Amino acid sequence: EPEVTQTPSHQVTQMGQEVILRCVPISNHLYFYWYRQILGQKVEFLVSFYNNEISEKSEIFDDQFSVERPDGSNFTLKIRSTKLEDSAMYFCASSEGGRTAAGANVLTFGAGSRLTVL
Amino acid sequence: AQSVTQLGSHVSVSEGALVLLRCNYSSSVPPYLFWYVQYPNQGLQLLLKYTTGATLVKGINGFEAEFKKSETSFHLTKPSAHMSDAAEYFCSVSDLGDLIIFGTGTRIHILP
């Protein structure tokens, strides 16, 4: 069964450092997402991406965050200058279509990348 | 704005007993509703979804959920709990656009 792949599975970084989290979505999917889950808290939406641009983002997704799809297969999340509160599990997801598709925007999630900021 | 409320962050269920996880939502348009499960150290896996049509939907691992518009609910049930059901369960809602909102999650502990 096709799956979403995320790397690294765990990254430890110093506060202020840049971090790039990588994701390989399912190949025929057109919509891509990042969510995060701070330990013990709920899964929070960060950003959605379609047709090479951000389609929606939350208030969490400030200027320190950016996303891109550099080569048609990878989908990356960059945090420019990490803060302690960025420590979380980051989930990438992809979906075949949006709201109007028969697939009803079902997201397939990766296993997550755990980011620890010291 | 859409939102999801899950009652109870932790639930203990005896093996073989009924599992019931409650979820209430709010949405300004007919919603799409989902339940996801997260096993330890793994990502989110879709259990089941409601889009249109039959209000009782069946998912993987014997789980099912019923969409009740009058109650704005989408409770998840399983007739007989198994040890392998120990995980965290998230109810989520999606209306127009790409945004999916997750509930705070309910962790199920299975008692032998």
Interface residues (C-beta under 8 A of the other chain):
Chain A: V4 Q6 Y31 Y33 Y35 Q41 K42 V43 E44 F45 S48 Y50 S55 E56 F91 A93 S95 G98 R99 A104 N105 V106 L107 T108 F109 G110 A111 G112
Chain B: Y32 F34 Y36 N41 Q42 G43 L44 Q45 L46 K49 T51 F90 S94 D95 L96 G97 D98 L99 I100 I101 F102 G103 T104 G105
